[in-house]
Amino acid sequence: MNRWLRMLKHRAFDETDTRRAIGPAVIERLRQRVAASERHHSGEIRVCVEAGLPLSYLWRGLSARDRAITMFGKLRVWDTAHNNGVLIYLLLAEHAIEIVADRGLNAHVSHDEWARIVAGMREAFRAKRYEEGLSAAIDAVDVLLAKHFPLGAGQANPNELPDEPTLN
């Protein structure tokens, strides 16, 4: 797709589209799901849903993956004690899904495992079942974090990052 068409496509989406796809009740249920997940392990999960890429990304021809990596930094997902933060990123304009995991968890999880999680999300998103896809991704990441970074007896996760999804 040429640059101008891509820009038009992304400008056709805005925060209204994001809020329509992920309404207040869904935000709260996802927040609760992340909070419940983080009681099982020492990891941190963030969810970010964006309508479209910023114009600067579109002009430079950057991808959803580039934006997800930037949001991983902006949302400070990298800034956890055990380097085990995970960002689940959805870009509505391109139906793009990205999972960015910090090095602590990524060292234990194969590319194929991440691809399976993304494939499950993709099926739900094609049918516009965004909450279902994001919930399934949170649950899958929860299993990985609980396996590789379980909490010991009497330990608690200090909740280093907000649990509420970020919507743009």
Salt bridges, closest charged atoms under 4 A:
GLU15 OE1 - ARG19 NH2 3.75
ASP17 OD1 - ARG20 NH1 2.97
GLU28 OE2 - ARG31 NH2 2.66
GLU50 OE2 - ARG67 NH2 2.79
ASP79 OD2 - ARG76 NH2 2.43
GLU94 OE2 - ARG6 NE 2.72
GLU94 OE2 - HIS10 NE2 2.74
GLU98 OE1 - ARG65 NH1 3.14
ASP102 OD1 - ARG103 NH1 3.58
GLU123 OE2 - ARG126 NH1 2.96
GLU131 OE2 - ARG29 NE 2.58
GLU132 OE1 - ARG129 NE 2.80
ASP139 OD1 - ARG33 NE 2.80
ASP142 OD1 - HIS40 ND1 3.36
ASP142 OD1 - HIS41 NE2 3.33
